[in-house]
């Protein structure tokens, strides 16, 4: 019995050693990887008090959905003011245009002097320039009014909400953290010694730590031309005299291909992943 047990342990050991050797020769892998996606902080372009919040954190939204609304009354008043001014200038522009056309016809017949023609032309040009300027103000006022509503730029999820009703929103201050739902990929940081085994288009197997029993298939779409330490806020200065050799990591982008809506929701941005790349 003891001999059989030892033989069994030996057989298992041989199988495990053989599997590790096979895995080492056929694949390179890393657990320094995470799920990525398009995410951004939505900020208002105009200021105002928040009057309505239509979303909650974790909510799925469609492109064009209104997420946050600001008090529009100030911008409505400005729009009415410049629109009224444009109406007045428009009437004057049409009048000077008619006069200019009549004077032009009479000028061709020799019935008016050059001075009269020049005066009419200058008056029309001035009224047209004023109309163009006020028309631009109307367009800007309408744009400001439209910007009192913060909308979803695409289908996605509300990852963070820092807006409250009654809060004074300022231009450029983020109110909503938004994650796009159309694409997910994995950024895997491989050791520099693994680079000879990596190439674009290579088949990749991805496991997500937070998702048990599911394996995603993908391929390498790009390999960074610089290590991750190159673009840090304080890159290492190897000429300082305190050099310690550290194996550098190179970011590799792995595409996960077409994903269902459920996969896009499950693959939350920032989740840790384990990536294995076939090198043969």
C-alpha positions in Angstrom: 0.0 0.0 0.0 2.8 2.4 0.9 4.5 1.6 -2.4 1.3 2.4 -4.3 0.8 5.7 -2.5 4.4 6.7 -3.3 3.9 5.7 -6.9 0.7 7.7 -7.1 2.4 10.8 -5.6 5.2 10.4 -8.0 2.9 10.1 -11.0 1.0 13.2 -9.9 4.3 15.1 -9.4 5.4 14.1 -12.9 2.1 15.3 -14.4 2.3 18.6 -12.5 5.9 19.2 -13.5 5.1 18.4 -17.1 2.1 20.7 -17.1 4.2 23.6 -15.6 6.9 23.0 -18.2 4.3 22.9 -21.0 2.7 26.1 -19.7 6.1 27.8 -19.4 7.1 26.9 -23.0 3.7 27.6 -24.6 2.4 30.7 -22.8 3.4 34.0 -21.2 1.1 35.4 -18.6 0.6 38.2 -16.1 -1.8 39.1 -13.3 -0.8 42.7 -13.5 -3.8 43.6 -15.7 -7.1 45.3 -15.4 -10.3 46.0 -17.4 -10.4 49.3 -19.2 -13.2 51.3 -20.9 -14.0 54.8 -22.0 -14.9 56.8 -19.0 -15.1 60.6 -18.4 -16.3 63.2 -15.9 -19.3 65.1 -17.2 -19.1 68.8 -16.3 -21.4 71.7 -17.1 -20.4 74.4 -19.6 -22.5 77.0 -17.8 -23.2 77.8 -14.2 -26.4 77.6 -12.3 -28.3 76.0 -9.4 -29.2 72.3 -9.9 -32.9 71.8 -10.1 -33.3 68.2 -11.1 -31.2 65.0 -11.0 -32.6 62.1 -13.1 -30.1 59.3 -12.4 -28.6 57.3 -9.6 -25.2 55.6 -9.3 -25.0 52.3 -11.2 -27.9 53.3 -13.5 -27.8 52.4 -17.2 -28.6 55.3 -19.5 -29.0 55.8 -23.2 -27.4 58.3 -25.5 -29.1 61.7 -25.2 -30.8 61.0 -21.8 -30.9 64.1 -19.6 -28.8 63.4 -16.5 -28.8 66.7 -14.6 -30.7 69.9 -15.1 -29.7 73.4 -14.1 -32.0 76.4 -13.5 -32.6 77.7 -17.1 -34.4 81.0 -16.2 -31.4 83.3 -16.5 -30.5 81.9 -19.9 -34.1 82.0 -21.1 -34.2 85.7 -20.2 -31.0 86.4 -22.1 -32.3 84.5 -25.1 -35.6 86.5 -25.2 -33.7 89.8 -24.9 -31.3 89.1 -27.8 -34.0 87.5 -29.9 -36.1 90.7 -29.5 -33.1 92.8 -30.5 -32.6 90.6 -33.5 -36.2 91.1 -34.6 -35.8 94.9 -34.5 -32.5 94.8 -36.4 -33.9 92.4 -38.9 -36.7 94.8 -39.9 -34.1 97.6 -40.3 -31.9 95.3 -42.4 -34.7 94.4 -44.7 -35.6 98.1 -45.2 -32.0 99.1 -45.9 -31.7 96.2 -48.3 -34.7 97.2 -50.3 -33.4 100.8 -50.4 -30.0 99.6 -51.6 -31.5 97.5 -54.4 -33.7 100.4 -55.6 -30.7 102.8 -55.5 -28.6 100.2 -57.4 -31.2 100.0 -60.1 -31.5 103.8 -60.4 -27.7 104.0 -60.4 -27.6 101.7 -63.4 -30.0 104.0 -65.2 -27.9 107.1 -64.2 -30.8 108.5 -62.1 -28.9 108.9 -58.8 -25.4 110.1 -58.0 -22.5 108.0 -56.9 -22.7 109.6 -53.4 -26.3 108.5 -52.9 -25.3 105.0 -54.0 -22.4 104.9 -51.6 -24.5 106.1 -48.7 -27.1 103.4 -49.4 -24.5 100.7 -49.7 -22.8 101.7 -46.4 -26.1 101.8 -44.6 -27.0 98.3 -45.8 -23.6 96.9 -45.0 -23.8 98.4 -41.5 -27.3 96.9 -40.8 -26.2 93.6 -42.1 -23.1 93.5 -39.9 -25.2 94.4 -36.9 -27.7 91.6 -37.8 -24.8 89.1 -38.1 -23.5 90.1 -34.7 -26.8 89.9 -32.9 -27.6 86.6 -34.7 -24.4 85.1 -33.3 -25.5 86.3 -29.8 -28.9 84.6 -30.3 -27.1 81.4 -31.3 -24.8 81.6 -28.2 -27.8 82.3 -25.9 -29.6 79.3 -27.3 -26.5 77.2 -26.8 -26.1 78.3 -23.2 -29.8 77.4 -22.6 -29.3 74.0 -24.1 -26.2 73.5 -21.9 -28.3 73.8 -18.8 -29.1 70.1 -19.4 -26.2 67.6 -19.0 -26.9 64.6 -21.3 -25.3 61.2 -21.8 -22.8 61.3 -24.6 -23.5 57.6 -25.5 -25.0 54.5 -24.0 -23.4 53.8 -20.7 -23.5 53.7 -16.9 -23.5 56.3 -14.1 -20.4 55.4 -12.1 -20.4 58.3 -9.7 -22.7 61.2 -8.9 -21.6 64.3 -7.0 -24.6 66.5 -7.7 -27.3 67.5 -5.3 -30.5 69.5 -5.8 -29.9 73.2 -4.8 -26.1 72.9 -5.4 -24.5 75.7 -7.3 -22.8 74.1 -10.3 -19.8 75.8 -11.8 -18.4 75.4 -15.3 -15.6 72.7 -15.4 -16.5 71.2 -12.0 -17.4 67.5 -12.5 -20.9 66.4 -11.5 -21.2 62.9 -13.0 -18.8 60.1 -13.6 -19.8 58.3 -16.8 -18.6 55.0 -18.2 -19.3 54.1 -21.8 -21.0 50.8 -22.5 -19.9 50.2 -26.0 -16.3 48.8 -25.6 -14.1 47.0 -23.0 -10.5 46.0 -23.3 -7.8 44.8 -20.9 -4.5 46.6 -20.3 -1.9 44.0 -19.3 1.5 45.0 -18.0 3.9 42.3 -19.1 7.6 42.1 -18.0 10.1 43.5 -20.5 11.6 40.0 -20.7 8.3 38.7 -22.2 8.3 41.2 -25.1 10.1 38.8 -27.6 7.1 36.4 -27.2 4.4 39.1 -27.8 3.1 40.3 -31.1 0.0 42.1 -32.4 -2.8 39.7 -33.3 -1.7 37.0 -30.8 -4.5 35.0 -29.2 -5.2 35.9 -25.6 -7.1 34.2 -22.8 -8.5 36.5 -20.1 -9.9 35.6 -16.7 -11.5 38.2 -14.4 -10.9 37.9 -10.7 -14.4 39.0 -9.8 -16.1 36.6 -12.3 -15.7 32.9 -11.5 -16.0 30.3 -14.1 -15.8 32.6 -17.1 -13.0 33.0 -19.6 -12.9 35.7 -22.2 -11.1 35.4 -25.6 -9.2 38.3 -27.1 -6.2 39.4 -29.1 -3.4 41.8 -28.7 -4.1 45.0 -30.6 -1.2 47.2 -29.5 2.1 47.1 -27.5 3.2 50.3 -26.0 6.4 51.8 -27.2 7.4 52.9 -23.7 7.4 51.3 -20.3 4.8 52.2 -17.7 7.4 54.1 -15.6 8.2 56.5 -18.5 5.1 58.6 -18.1 4.8 58.6 -14.3 4.7 62.0 -12.5 8.3 61.4 -11.2 10.1 59.0 -13.6 13.1 57.3 -12.1 16.5 59.0 -12.6 19.0 56.2 -13.1 21.8 58.8 -13.3 21.3 59.8 -9.7 23.8 57.2 -8.4 21.1 55.2 -6.6 20.4 52.8 -9.4 18.7 49.5 -8.6 17.7 47.3 -11.6 14.0 46.6 -11.6 12.3 44.6 -14.3 10.1 47.1 -16.2 6.5 46.6 -17.2 5.2 47.3 -20.7 1.5 48.0 -21.2 -0.2 45.7 -23.8 -3.8 46.4 -25.0 -5.9 43.3 -25.4 -9.2 43.6 -27.3 -12.1 41.5 -26.0 -14.1 41.8 -29.3 -17.8 42.1 -29.5 -19.5 42.0 -26.0 -23.1 41.7 -25.1 -24.8 44.4 -23.0 -24.7 42.0 -20.0 -20.9 41.5 -20.5 -20.4 45.3 -20.7 -22.2 45.7 -17.4 -20.4 42.8 -15.7 -16.9 43.9 -16.9 -16.6 47.0 -14.7 -13.8 49.3 -15.4 -10.8 48.7 -13.1 -11.4 45.0 -12.3 -8.3 42.9 -11.9 -7.6 40.3 -14.6 -5.3 37.4 -15.4 -4.0 37.4 -19.0 -2.3 34.4 -20.8 -0.9 34.8 -24.3 -0.1 31.9 -26.6 3.4 32.3 -28.0 3.2 29.5 -30.6 
